[in-house]
Amino acid sequence: MEWLAQNEPQPASNQDVQTKLQQLADREARQAGLTIKSQKPLPTETTGTHYHRASFQFVLNGMEDALYRWFDKVNIPEQFRVASQINMKPNAQDDTKIDCTVTISQWFIPTPA
C-alpha cells in the first residue's frame, strides 16, 4: 500500500495518456537507433474498477542491444508502464537485426466524467 501511495498517478484523460505514451515510446525508439515500421493505438481497456489501460502497438527493427535499451526506457513499473506483449524474431534480410512487435501499456486513473 505504501508503494502505491507513493507511485499512483494523478487522474488523466485517455487522450492525454495515449498521446504521451506514443510520444515517449517513439522518441526512445529513435534515440536507441531503432527503425519504427509502424505504430498504432489499441483500444483503451476501461473495464477496471479503478484503472484504465491505454496501449500502443509498435513494430520495430534494429540491433538486439538497442531493443533491450528501449525496453529499459519504456518498462517503468513506478510509472505504471510496461511492455505487456513482446514478439521478437530475426530479420529475414539481415540476421544481425531483430524484428519486434511489442505492445506498450500504461495504466491510469481516468478523470471523472
Jmol script that loads the backbone (N, CA, C; Angstrom):
load data "model"
ATOM      1  N   MET A   1       0.821  -1.192   0.000  1.00  0.00           N
ATOM      2  CA  MET A   1       0.000   0.000   0.000  1.00  0.00           C
ATOM      3  C   MET A   1       0.866   1.258   0.000  1.00  0.00           C
ATOM      4  N   GLU A   2       2.001   1.196   0.699  1.00  0.00           N
ATOM      5  CA  GLU A   2       2.893   2.354   0.743  1.00  0.00           C
ATOM      6  C   GLU A   2       3.443   2.664  -0.653  1.00  0.00           C
ATOM      7  N   TRP A   3       3.848   1.607  -1.391  1.00  0.00           N
ATOM      8  CA  TRP A   3       4.370   1.803  -2.739  1.00  0.00           C
ATOM      9  C   TRP A   3       3.312   2.460  -3.616  1.00  0.00           C
ATOM     10  N   LEU A   4       2.086   1.973  -3.523  1.00  0.00           N
ATOM     11  CA  LEU A   4       1.005   2.525  -4.323  1.00  0.00           C
ATOM     12  C   LEU A   4       0.759   3.983  -3.972  1.00  0.00           C
ATOM     13  N   ALA A   5       0.773   4.317  -2.705  1.00  0.00           N
ATOM     14  CA  ALA A   5       0.567   5.705  -2.286  1.00  0.00           C
ATOM     15  C   ALA A   5       1.659   6.618  -2.839  1.00  0.00           C
ATOM     16  N   GLN A   6       2.868   6.112  -2.953  1.00  0.00           N
ATOM     17  CA  GLN A   6       3.977   6.926  -3.449  1.00  0.00           C
ATOM     18  C   GLN A   6       4.005   7.036  -4.971  1.00  0.00           C
ATOM     19  N   ASN A   7       3.436   6.063  -5.674  1.00  0.00           N
ATOM     20  CA  ASN A   7       3.592   6.000  -7.127  1.00  0.00           C
ATOM     21  C   ASN A   7       2.310   6.148  -7.936  1.00  0.00           C
ATOM     22  N   GLU A   8       1.161   6.137  -7.287  1.00  0.00           N
ATOM     23  CA  GLU A   8      -0.092   6.190  -8.040  1.00  0.00           C
ATOM     24  C   GLU A   8      -0.171   7.478  -8.858  1.00  0.00           C
ATOM     25  N   PRO A   9      -0.519   7.350 -10.136  1.00  0.00           N
ATOM     26  CA  PRO A   9      -0.585   8.535 -10.996  1.00  0.00           C
ATOM     27  C   PRO A   9      -1.797   9.411 -10.681  1.00  0.00           C
ATOM     28  N   GLN A  10      -1.677  10.664 -11.054  1.00  0.00           N
ATOM     29  CA  GLN A  10      -2.799  11.589 -10.948  1.00  0.00           C
ATOM     30  C   GLN A  10      -3.815  11.250 -12.047  1.00  0.00           C
ATOM     31  N   PRO A  11      -5.092  11.538 -11.828  1.00  0.00           N
ATOM     32  CA  PRO A  11      -6.082  11.284 -12.880  1.00  0.00           C
ATOM     33  C   PRO A  11      -5.711  12.013 -14.173  1.00  0.00           C
ATOM     34  N   ALA A  12      -5.990  11.366 -15.294  1.00  0.00           N
ATOM     35  CA  ALA A  12      -5.677  11.937 -16.604  1.00  0.00           C
ATOM     36  C   ALA A  12      -6.701  11.449 -17.618  1.00  0.00           C
ATOM     37  N   SER A  13      -6.824  12.199 -18.701  1.00  0.00           N
ATOM     38  CA  SER A  13      -7.746  11.785 -19.762  1.00  0.00           C
ATOM     39  C   SER A  13      -7.091  10.712 -20.622  1.00  0.00           C
ATOM     40  N   ASN A  14      -7.909   9.879 -21.207  1.00  0.00           N
ATOM     41  CA  ASN A  14      -7.418   8.825 -22.088  1.00  0.00           C
ATOM     42  C   ASN A  14      -6.564   9.411 -23.207  1.00  0.00           C
ATOM     43  N   GLN A  15      -7.025  10.488 -23.816  1.00  0.00           N
ATOM     44  CA  GLN A  15      -6.300  11.101 -24.937  1.00  0.00           C
ATOM     45  C   GLN A  15      -4.911  11.565 -24.509  1.00  0.00           C
ATOM     46  N   ASP A  16      -4.817  12.199 -23.346  1.00  0.00           N
ATOM     47  CA  ASP A  16      -3.513  12.666 -22.858  1.00  0.00           C
ATOM     48  C   ASP A  16      -2.568  11.497 -22.602  1.00  0.00           C
ATOM     49  N   VAL A  17      -3.073  10.446 -21.979  1.00  0.00           N
ATOM     50  CA  VAL A  17      -2.231   9.283 -21.671  1.00  0.00           C
ATOM     51  C   VAL A  17      -1.763   8.619 -22.959  1.00  0.00           C
ATOM     52  N   GLN A  18      -2.670   8.427 -23.915  1.00  0.00           N
ATOM     53  CA  GLN A  18      -2.284   7.800 -25.186  1.00  0.00           C
ATOM     54  C   GLN A  18      -1.244   8.635 -25.922  1.00  0.00           C
ATOM     55  N   THR A  19      -1.450   9.934 -25.968  1.00  0.00           N
ATOM     56  CA  THR A  19      -0.510  10.812 -26.670  1.00  0.00           C
ATOM     57  C   THR A  19       0.870  10.761 -26.033  1.00  0.00           C
ATOM     58  N   LYS A  20       0.934  10.876 -24.718  1.00  0.00           N
ATOM     59  CA  LYS A  20       2.230  10.847 -24.027  1.00  0.00           C
ATOM     60  C   LYS A  20       2.910   9.490 -24.163  1.00  0.00           C
ATOM     61  N   LEU A  21       2.136   8.418 -24.110  1.00  0.00           N
ATOM     62  CA  LEU A  21       2.685   7.075 -24.265  1.00  0.00           C
ATOM     63  C   LEU A  21       3.295   6.905 -25.657  1.00  0.00           C
ATOM     64  N   GLN A  22       2.577   7.315 -26.681  1.00  0.00           N
ATOM     65  CA  GLN A  22       3.078   7.209 -28.054  1.00  0.00           C
ATOM     66  C   GLN A  22       4.324   8.057 -28.242  1.00  0.00           C
ATOM     67  N   GLN A  23       4.304   9.287 -27.754  1.00  0.00           N
ATOM     68  CA  GLN A  23       5.454  10.178 -27.914  1.00  0.00           C
ATOM     69  C   GLN A  23       6.691   9.630 -27.208  1.00  0.00           C
ATOM     70  N   LEU A  24       6.518   9.126 -26.001  1.00  0.00           N
ATOM     71  CA  LEU A  24       7.641   8.574 -25.251  1.00  0.00           C
ATOM     72  C   LEU A  24       8.236   7.361 -25.963  1.00  0.00           C
ATOM     73  N   ALA A  25       7.393   6.403 -26.340  1.00  0.00           N
ATOM     74  CA  ALA A  25       7.885   5.180 -26.973  1.00  0.00           C
ATOM     75  C   ALA A  25       8.551   5.486 -28.313  1.00  0.00           C
ATOM     76  N   ASP A  26       7.980   6.394 -29.082  1.00  0.00           N
ATOM     77  CA  ASP A  26       8.546   6.795 -30.369  1.00  0.00           C
ATOM     78  C   ASP A  26       9.905   7.463 -30.172  1.00  0.00           C
ATOM     79  N   ARG A  27       9.971   8.432 -29.284  1.00  0.00           N
ATOM     80  CA  ARG A  27      11.215   9.173 -29.025  1.00  0.00           C
ATOM     81  C   ARG A  27      12.327   8.239 -28.545  1.00  0.00           C
ATOM     82  N   GLU A  28      12.009   7.379 -27.596  1.00  0.00           N
ATOM     83  CA  GLU A  28      13.023   6.473 -27.049  1.00  0.00           C
ATOM     84  C   GLU A  28      13.480   5.446 -28.087  1.00  0.00           C
ATOM     85  N   ALA A  29      12.582   5.000 -28.959  1.00  0.00           N
ATOM     86  CA  ALA A  29      12.965   4.057 -30.015  1.00  0.00           C
ATOM     87  C   ALA A  29      13.947   4.713 -30.979  1.00  0.00           C
ATOM     88  N   ARG A  30      13.655   5.939 -31.370  1.00  0.00           N
ATOM     89  CA  ARG A  30      14.553   6.652 -32.292  1.00  0.00           C
ATOM     90  C   ARG A  30      15.907   6.921 -31.637  1.00  0.00           C
ATOM     91  N   GLN A  31      15.887   7.311 -30.363  1.00  0.00           N
ATOM     92  CA  GLN A  31      17.146   7.562 -29.660  1.00  0.00           C
ATOM     93  C   GLN A  31      17.970   6.286 -29.501  1.00  0.00           C
ATOM     94  N   ALA A  32      17.319   5.146 -29.419  1.00  0.00           N
ATOM     95  CA  ALA A  32      18.024   3.869 -29.294  1.00  0.00           C
ATOM     96  C   ALA A  32      18.548   3.370 -30.643  1.00  0.00           C
ATOM     97  N   GLY A  33      18.172   4.059 -31.728  1.00  0.00           N
ATOM     98  CA  GLY A  33      18.628   3.657 -33.053  1.00  0.00           C
ATOM     99  C   GLY A  33      17.755   2.612 -33.714  1.00  0.00           C
ATOM    100  N   LEU A  34      16.525   2.482 -33.250  1.00  0.00           N
ATOM    101  CA  LEU A  34      15.597   1.515 -33.834  1.00  0.00           C
ATOM    102  C   LEU A  34      14.836   2.135 -34.999  1.00  0.00           C
ATOM    103  N   THR A  35      14.443   1.306 -35.940  1.00  0.00           N
ATOM    104  CA  THR A  35      13.597   1.736 -37.045  1.00  0.00           C
ATOM    105  C   THR A  35      12.161   1.375 -36.690  1.00  0.00           C
ATOM    106  N   ILE A  36      11.277   2.360 -36.730  1.00  0.00           N
ATOM    107  CA  ILE A  36       9.858   2.122 -36.455  1.00  0.00           C
ATOM    108  C   ILE A  36       9.175   1.813 -37.780  1.00  0.00           C
ATOM    109  N   LYS A  37       8.685   0.593 -37.904  1.00  0.00           N
ATOM    110  CA  LYS A  37       7.982   0.178 -39.126  1.00  0.00           C
ATOM    111  C   LYS A  37       6.526   0.627 -39.098  1.00  0.00           C
ATOM    112  N   SER A  38       5.903   0.538 -37.925  1.00  0.00           N
ATOM    113  CA  SER A  38       4.526   1.007 -37.768  1.00  0.00           C
ATOM    114  C   SER A  38       4.225   1.190 -36.285  1.00  0.00           C
ATOM    115  N   GLN A  39       3.199   1.966 -36.035  1.00  0.00           N
ATOM    116  CA  GLN A  39       2.707   2.151 -34.669  1.00  0.00           C
ATOM    117  C   GLN A  39       1.221   2.462 -34.754  1.00  0.00           C
ATOM    118  N   LYS A  40       0.472   1.882 -33.827  1.00  0.00           N
ATOM    119  CA  LYS A  40      -0.972   2.141 -33.849  1.00  0.00           C
ATOM    120  C   LYS A  40      -1.524   2.072 -32.429  1.00  0.00           C
ATOM    121  N   PRO A  41      -2.479   2.956 -32.144  1.00  0.00           N
ATOM    122  CA  PRO A  41      -3.131   2.888 -30.835  1.00  0.00           C
ATOM    123  C   PRO A  41      -4.061   1.682 -30.797  1.00  0.00           C
ATOM    124  N   LEU A  42      -4.135   1.066 -29.646  1.00  0.00           N
ATOM    125  CA  LEU A  42      -5.067  -0.038 -29.427  1.00  0.00           C
ATOM    126  C   LEU A  42      -6.225   0.475 -28.579  1.00  0.00           C
ATOM    127  N   PRO A  43      -7.364  -0.186 -28.621  1.00  0.00           N
ATOM    128  CA  PRO A  43      -8.494   0.277 -27.807  1.00  0.00           C
ATOM    129  C   PRO A  43      -8.121   0.324 -26.320  1.00  0.00           C
ATOM    130  N   THR A  44      -8.532   1.390 -25.669  1.00  0.00           N
ATOM    131  CA  THR A  44      -8.272   1.531 -24.239  1.00  0.00           C
ATOM    132  C   THR A  44      -9.183   0.589 -23.467  1.00  0.00           C
ATOM    133  N   GLU A  45      -8.591  -0.144 -22.538  1.00  0.00           N
ATOM    134  CA  GLU A  45      -9.374  -1.035 -21.685  1.00  0.00           C
ATOM    135  C   GLU A  45      -9.957  -0.209 -20.542  1.00  0.00           C
ATOM    136  N   THR A  46     -11.270  -0.210 -20.444  1.00  0.00           N
ATOM    137  CA  THR A  46     -11.957   0.606 -19.440  1.00  0.00           C
ATOM    138  C   THR A  46     -12.764  -0.244 -18.466  1.00  0.00           C
ATOM    139  N   THR A  47     -12.491  -1.540 -18.419  1.00  0.00           N
ATOM    140  CA  THR A  47     -13.291  -2.436 -17.582  1.00  0.00           C
ATOM    141  C   THR A  47     -12.832  -2.471 -16.129  1.00  0.00           C
ATOM    142  N   GLY A  48     -11.646  -1.946 -15.841  1.00  0.00           N
ATOM    143  CA  GLY A  48     -11.150  -1.949 -14.464  1.00  0.00           C
ATOM    144  C   GLY A  48     -11.971  -1.028 -13.578  1.00  0.00           C
ATOM    145  N   THR A  49     -12.066  -1.365 -12.311  1.00  0.00           N
ATOM    146  CA  THR A  49     -12.864  -0.545 -11.397  1.00  0.00           C
ATOM    147  C   THR A  49     -12.149   0.742 -10.992  1.00  0.00           C
ATOM    148  N   HIS A  50     -10.823   0.753 -11.053  1.00  0.00           N
ATOM    149  CA  HIS A  50     -10.077   1.945 -10.627  1.00  0.00           C
ATOM    150  C   HIS A  50      -9.157   2.479 -11.723  1.00  0.00           C
ATOM    151  N   TYR A  51      -8.559   1.581 -12.507  1.00  0.00           N
ATOM    152  CA  TYR A  51      -7.601   1.978 -13.541  1.00  0.00           C
ATOM    153  C   TYR A  51      -8.109   1.619 -14.928  1.00  0.00           C
ATOM    154  N   HIS A  52      -7.728   2.432 -15.896  1.00  0.00           N
ATOM    155  CA  HIS A  52      -7.905   2.102 -17.301  1.00  0.00           C
ATOM    156  C   HIS A  52      -6.516   1.828 -17.865  1.00  0.00           C
ATOM    157  N   ARG A  53      -6.461   1.181 -19.038  1.00  0.00           N
ATOM    158  CA  ARG A  53      -5.166   0.873 -19.642  1.00  0.00           C
ATOM    159  C   ARG A  53      -5.147   1.321 -21.097  1.00  0.00           C
ATOM    160  N   ALA A  54      -4.256   2.272 -21.395  1.00  0.00           N
ATOM    161  CA  ALA A  54      -4.015   2.713 -22.765  1.00  0.00           C
ATOM    162  C   ALA A  54      -2.856   1.892 -23.319  1.00  0.00           C
ATOM    163  N   SER A  55      -2.932   1.545 -24.607  1.00  0.00           N
ATOM    164  CA  SER A  55      -1.878   0.723 -25.206  1.00  0.00           C
ATOM    165  C   SER A  55      -1.588   1.164 -26.632  1.00  0.00           C
ATOM    166  N   PHE A  56      -0.333   0.978 -27.033  1.00  0.00           N
ATOM    167  CA  PHE A  56       0.115   1.206 -28.402  1.00  0.00           C
ATOM    168  C   PHE A  56       0.868  -0.023 -28.859  1.00  0.00           C
ATOM    169  N   GLN A  57       0.683  -0.382 -30.112  1.00  0.00           N
ATOM    170  CA  GLN A  57       1.464  -1.474 -30.689  1.00  0.00           C
ATOM    171  C   GLN A  57       2.502  -0.871 -31.628  1.00  0.00           C
ATOM    172  N   PHE A  58       3.756  -1.283 -31.436  1.00  0.00           N
ATOM    173  CA  PHE A  58       4.858  -0.838 -32.276  1.00  0.00           C
ATOM    174  C   PHE A  58       5.451  -2.042 -32.995  1.00  0.00           C
ATOM    175  N   VAL A  59       5.807  -1.847 -34.257  1.00  0.00           N
ATOM    176  CA  VAL A  59       6.593  -2.823 -34.999  1.00  0.00           C
ATOM    177  C   VAL A  59       7.929  -2.148 -35.262  1.00  0.00           C
ATOM    178  N   LEU A  60       8.995  -2.745 -34.719  1.00  0.00           N
ATOM    179  CA  LEU A  60      10.329  -2.152 -34.743  1.00  0.00           C
ATOM    180  C   LEU A  60      11.327  -3.092 -35.387  1.00  0.00           C
ATOM    181  N   ASN A  61      12.455  -2.508 -35.801  1.00  0.00           N
ATOM    182  CA  ASN A  61      13.559  -3.292 -36.332  1.00  0.00           C
ATOM    183  C   ASN A  61      14.848  -2.654 -35.853  1.00  0.00           C
ATOM    184  N   GLY A  62      15.794  -3.494 -35.430  1.00  0.00           N
ATOM    185  CA  GLY A  62      17.081  -2.960 -35.014  1.00  0.00           C
ATOM    186  C   GLY A  62      17.949  -4.015 -34.373  1.00  0.00           C
ATOM    187  N   MET A  63      19.064  -3.556 -33.852  1.00  0.00           N
ATOM    188  CA  MET A  63      20.000  -4.447 -33.175  1.00  0.00           C
ATOM    189  C   MET A  63      19.396  -4.892 -31.843  1.00  0.00           C
ATOM    190  N   GLU A  64      19.736  -6.104 -31.439  1.00  0.00           N
ATOM    191  CA  GLU A  64      19.171  -6.668 -30.215  1.00  0.00           C
ATOM    192  C   GLU A  64      19.463  -5.801 -28.991  1.00  0.00           C
ATOM    193  N   ASP A  65      20.698  -5.309 -28.863  1.00  0.00           N
ATOM    194  CA  ASP A  65      21.034  -4.493 -27.692  1.00  0.00           C
ATOM    195  C   ASP A  65      20.246  -3.188 -27.676  1.00  0.00           C
ATOM    196  N   ALA A  66      19.941  -2.630 -28.859  1.00  0.00           N
ATOM    197  CA  ALA A  66      19.139  -1.406 -28.925  1.00  0.00           C
ATOM    198  C   ALA A  66      17.709  -1.678 -28.450  1.00  0.00           C
ATOM    199  N   LEU A  67      17.173  -2.840 -28.809  1.00  0.00           N
ATOM    200  CA  LEU A  67      15.832  -3.201 -28.340  1.00  0.00           C
ATOM    201  C   LEU A  67      15.799  -3.304 -26.820  1.00  0.00           C
ATOM    202  N   TYR A  68      16.812  -3.935 -26.245  1.00  0.00           N
ATOM    203  CA  TYR A  68      16.847  -4.071 -24.785  1.00  0.00           C
ATOM    204  C   TYR A  68      16.986  -2.712 -24.097  1.00  0.00           C
ATOM    205  N   ARG A  69      17.762  -1.813 -24.682  1.00  0.00           N
ATOM    206  CA  ARG A  69      17.868  -0.448 -24.117  1.00  0.00           C
ATOM    207  C   ARG A  69      16.506   0.248 -24.170  1.00  0.00           C
ATOM    208  N   TRP A  70      15.805   0.056 -25.275  1.00  0.00           N
ATOM    209  CA  TRP A  70      14.487   0.670 -25.421  1.00  0.00           C
ATOM    210  C   TRP A  70      13.508   0.094 -24.400  1.00  0.00           C
ATOM    211  N   PHE A  71      13.519  -1.240 -24.244  1.00  0.00           N
ATOM    212  CA  PHE A  71      12.649  -1.852 -23.237  1.00  0.00           C
ATOM    213  C   PHE A  71      12.935  -1.276 -21.853  1.00  0.00           C
ATOM    214  N   ASP A  72      14.199  -1.053 -21.550  1.00  0.00           N
ATOM    215  CA  ASP A  72      14.583  -0.490 -20.259  1.00  0.00           C
ATOM    216  C   ASP A  72      14.010   0.913 -20.062  1.00  0.00           C
ATOM    217  N   LYS A  73      13.882   1.672 -21.139  1.00  0.00           N
ATOM    218  CA  LYS A  73      13.345   3.038 -21.048  1.00  0.00           C
ATOM    219  C   LYS A  73      11.820   3.069 -20.933  1.00  0.00           C
ATOM    220  N   VAL A  74      11.143   2.102 -21.544  1.00  0.00           N
ATOM    221  CA  VAL A  74       9.674   2.143 -21.531  1.00  0.00           C
ATOM    222  C   VAL A  74       9.056   1.305 -20.414  1.00  0.00           C
ATOM    223  N   ASN A  75       9.778   0.306 -19.911  1.00  0.00           N
ATOM    224  CA  ASN A  75       9.283  -0.522 -18.799  1.00  0.00           C
ATOM    225  C   ASN A  75       9.610   0.151 -17.481  1.00  0.00           C
ATOM    226  N   ILE A  76       8.655   0.881 -16.929  1.00  0.00           N
ATOM    227  CA  ILE A  76       8.885   1.556 -15.652  1.00  0.00           C
ATOM    228  C   ILE A  76       7.660   1.321 -14.767  1.00  0.00           C
ATOM    229  N   PRO A  77       7.712   0.282 -13.925  1.00  0.00           N
ATOM    230  CA  PRO A  77       6.563  -0.032 -13.075  1.00  0.00           C
ATOM    231  C   PRO A  77       6.126   1.141 -12.199  1.00  0.00           C
ATOM    232  N   GLU A  78       7.069   1.945 -11.740  1.00  0.00           N
ATOM    233  CA  GLU A  78       6.708   3.091 -10.891  1.00  0.00           C
ATOM    234  C   GLU A  78       5.840   4.099 -11.635  1.00  0.00           C
ATOM    235  N   GLN A  79       5.867   4.050 -12.957  1.00  0.00           N
ATOM    236  CA  GLN A  79       5.015   4.927 -13.758  1.00  0.00           C
ATOM    237  C   GLN A  79       3.841   4.157 -14.369  1.00  0.00           C
ATOM    238  N   PHE A  80       3.626   2.929 -13.872  1.00  0.00           N
ATOM    239  CA  PHE A  80       2.514   2.078 -14.311  1.00  0.00           C
ATOM    240  C   PHE A  80       2.583   1.784 -15.813  1.00  0.00           C
ATOM    241  N   ARG A  81       3.803   1.635 -16.334  1.00  0.00           N
ATOM    242  CA  ARG A  81       4.009   1.437 -17.770  1.00  0.00           C
ATOM    243  C   ARG A  81       4.874   0.196 -18.005  1.00  0.00           C
ATOM    244  N   VAL A  82       4.427  -0.655 -18.940  1.00  0.00           N
ATOM    245  CA  VAL A  82       5.161  -1.886 -19.253  1.00  0.00           C
ATOM    246  C   VAL A  82       5.042  -2.236 -20.737  1.00  0.00           C
ATOM    247  N   ALA A  83       5.994  -3.040 -21.195  1.00  0.00           N
ATOM    248  CA  ALA A  83       5.854  -3.721 -22.482  1.00  0.00           C
ATOM    249  C   ALA A  83       5.084  -4.999 -22.163  1.00  0.00           C
ATOM    250  N   SER A  84       3.797  -5.005 -22.453  1.00  0.00           N
ATOM    251  CA  SER A  84       2.932  -6.093 -21.997  1.00  0.00           C
ATOM    252  C   SER A  84       2.903  -7.291 -22.935  1.00  0.00           C
ATOM    253  N   GLN A  85       3.367  -7.114 -24.161  1.00  0.00           N
ATOM    254  CA  GLN A  85       3.404  -8.226 -25.110  1.00  0.00           C
ATOM    255  C   GLN A  85       4.584  -7.993 -26.050  1.00  0.00           C
ATOM    256  N   ILE A  86       5.461  -8.996 -26.184  1.00  0.00           N
ATOM    257  CA  ILE A  86       6.671  -8.859 -26.999  1.00  0.00           C
ATOM    258  C   ILE A  86       6.810 -10.089 -27.891  1.00  0.00           C
ATOM    259  N   ASN A  87       7.053  -9.851 -29.180  1.00  0.00           N
ATOM    260  CA  ASN A  87       7.331 -10.932 -30.122  1.00  0.00           C
ATOM    261  C   ASN A  87       8.569 -10.524 -30.925  1.00  0.00           C
ATOM    262  N   MET A  88       9.679 -11.264 -30.752  1.00  0.00           N
ATOM    263  CA  MET A  88      10.918 -10.947 -31.457  1.00  0.00           C
ATOM    264  C   MET A  88      11.323 -12.126 -32.335  1.00  0.00           C
ATOM    265  N   LYS A  89      11.863 -11.791 -33.528  1.00  0.00           N
ATOM    266  CA  LYS A  89      12.397 -12.823 -34.417  1.00  0.00           C
ATOM    267  C   LYS A  89      13.500 -12.204 -35.271  1.00  0.00           C
ATOM    268  N   PRO A  90      14.423 -13.026 -35.770  1.00  0.00           N
ATOM    269  CA  PRO A  90      15.492 -12.490 -36.622  1.00  0.00           C
ATOM    270  C   PRO A  90      14.915 -11.876 -37.895  1.00  0.00           C
ATOM    271  N   ASN A  91      15.523 -10.785 -38.344  1.00  0.00           N
ATOM    272  CA  ASN A  91      15.120 -10.150 -39.591  1.00  0.00           C
ATOM    273  C   ASN A  91      15.464 -11.080 -40.756  1.00  0.00           C
ATOM    274  N   ALA A  92      14.555 -11.230 -41.713  1.00  0.00           N
ATOM    275  CA  ALA A  92      14.751 -12.157 -42.828  1.00  0.00           C
ATOM    276  C   ALA A  92      15.877 -11.717 -43.763  1.00  0.00           C
ATOM    277  N   GLN A  93      16.119 -10.407 -43.908  1.00  0.00           N
ATOM    278  CA  GLN A  93      17.146  -9.912 -44.819  1.00  0.00           C
ATOM    279  C   GLN A  93      18.499  -9.691 -44.141  1.00  0.00           C
ATOM    280  N   ASP A  94      18.498  -9.443 -42.833  1.00  0.00           N
ATOM    281  CA  ASP A  94      19.739  -9.127 -42.117  1.00  0.00           C
ATOM    282  C   ASP A  94      19.690  -9.807 -40.754  1.00  0.00           C
ATOM    283  N   ASP A  95      20.399 -10.928 -40.627  1.00  0.00           N
ATOM    284  CA  ASP A  95      20.299 -11.694 -39.385  1.00  0.00           C
ATOM    285  C   ASP A  95      21.030 -11.056 -38.203  1.00  0.00           C
ATOM    286  N   THR A  96      21.620  -9.884 -38.410  1.00  0.00           N
ATOM    287  CA  THR A  96      22.191  -9.147 -37.272  1.00  0.00           C
ATOM    288  C   THR A  96      21.147  -8.255 -36.615  1.00  0.00           C
ATOM    289  N   LYS A  97      19.969  -8.182 -37.233  1.00  0.00           N
ATOM    290  CA  LYS A  97      18.891  -7.336 -36.708  1.00  0.00           C
ATOM    291  C   LYS A  97      17.702  -8.189 -36.280  1.00  0.00           C
ATOM    292  N   ILE A  98      16.883  -7.592 -35.436  1.00  0.00           N
ATOM    293  CA  ILE A  98      15.699  -8.251 -34.886  1.00  0.00           C
ATOM    294  C   ILE A  98      14.455  -7.477 -35.319  1.00  0.00           C
ATOM    295  N   ASP A  99      13.432  -8.208 -35.740  1.00  0.00           N
ATOM    296  CA  ASP A  99      12.110  -7.624 -35.961  1.00  0.00           C
ATOM    297  C   ASP A  99      11.318  -7.850 -34.683  1.00  0.00           C
ATOM    298  N   CYS A 100      10.652  -6.819 -34.212  1.00  0.00           N
ATOM    299  CA  CYS A 100       9.956  -6.909 -32.931  1.00  0.00           C
ATOM    300  C   CYS A 100       8.582  -6.255 -33.031  1.00  0.00           C
ATOM    301  N   THR A 101       7.577  -6.965 -32.587  1.00  0.00           N
ATOM    302  CA  THR A 101       6.237  -6.404 -32.422  1.00  0.00           C
ATOM    303  C   THR A 101       5.983  -6.363 -30.924  1.00  0.00           C
ATOM    304  N   VAL A 102       5.647  -5.187 -30.430  1.00  0.00           N
ATOM    305  CA  VAL A 102       5.509  -5.017 -28.977  1.00  0.00           C
ATOM    306  C   VAL A 102       4.307  -4.136 -28.663  1.00  0.00           C
ATOM    307  N   THR A 103       3.630  -4.472 -27.588  1.00  0.00           N
ATOM    308  CA  THR A 103       2.546  -3.642 -27.075  1.00  0.00           C
ATOM    309  C   THR A 103       3.044  -2.966 -25.805  1.00  0.00           C
ATOM    310  N   ILE A 104       2.983  -1.643 -25.802  1.00  0.00           N
ATOM    311  CA  ILE A 104       3.354  -0.845 -24.634  1.00  0.00           C
ATOM    312  C   ILE A 104       2.056  -0.384 -23.980  1.00  0.00           C
ATOM    313  N   SER A 105       1.919  -0.637 -22.685  1.00  0.00           N
ATOM    314  CA  SER A 105       0.681  -0.308 -21.967  1.00  0.00           C
ATOM    315  C   SER A 105       0.957   0.625 -20.802  1.00  0.00           C
ATOM    316  N   GLN A 106       0.003   1.505 -20.557  1.00  0.00           N
ATOM    317  CA  GLN A 106       0.087   2.475 -19.459  1.00  0.00           C
ATOM    318  C   GLN A 106      -1.238   2.440 -18.703  1.00  0.00           C
ATOM    319  N   TRP A 107      -1.177   2.088 -17.412  1.00  0.00           N
ATOM    320  CA  TRP A 107      -2.369   2.139 -16.573  1.00  0.00           C
ATOM    321  C   TRP A 107      -2.513   3.548 -16.026  1.00  0.00           C
ATOM    322  N   PHE A 108      -3.763   3.999 -15.912  1.00  0.00           N
ATOM    323  CA  PHE A 108      -4.006   5.356 -15.429  1.00  0.00           C
ATOM    324  C   PHE A 108      -5.368   5.442 -14.755  1.00  0.00           C
ATOM    325  N   ILE A 109      -5.497   6.460 -13.932  1.00  0.00           N
ATOM    326  CA  ILE A 109      -6.781   6.761 -13.295  1.00  0.00           C
ATOM    327  C   ILE A 109      -7.500   7.740 -14.215  1.00  0.00           C
ATOM    328  N   PRO A 110      -8.678   7.383 -14.716  1.00  0.00           N
ATOM    329  CA  PRO A 110      -9.373   8.305 -15.620  1.00  0.00           C
ATOM    330  C   PRO A 110      -9.911   9.521 -14.868  1.00  0.00           C
ATOM    331  N   THR A 111      -9.956  10.638 -15.583  1.00  0.00           N
ATOM    332  CA  THR A 111     -10.542  11.836 -14.990  1.00  0.00           C
ATOM    333  C   THR A 111     -12.040  11.606 -14.816  1.00  0.00           C
ATOM    334  N   PRO A 112     -12.613  12.146 -13.753  1.00  0.00           N
ATOM    335  CA  PRO A 112     -14.057  11.973 -13.541  1.00  0.00           C
ATOM    336  C   PRO A 112     -14.857  12.573 -14.692  1.00  0.00           C
ATOM    337  N   ALA A 113     -15.923  11.897 -15.055  1.00  0.00           N
ATOM    338  CA  ALA A 113     -16.768  12.365 -16.171  1.00  0.00           C
ATOM    339  C   ALA A 113     -17.642  13.519 -15.761  1.00  0.00           C
TER     340      ALA A 113
END
end "model"
wireframe off; spacefill off
backbone 0.3
color backbone group
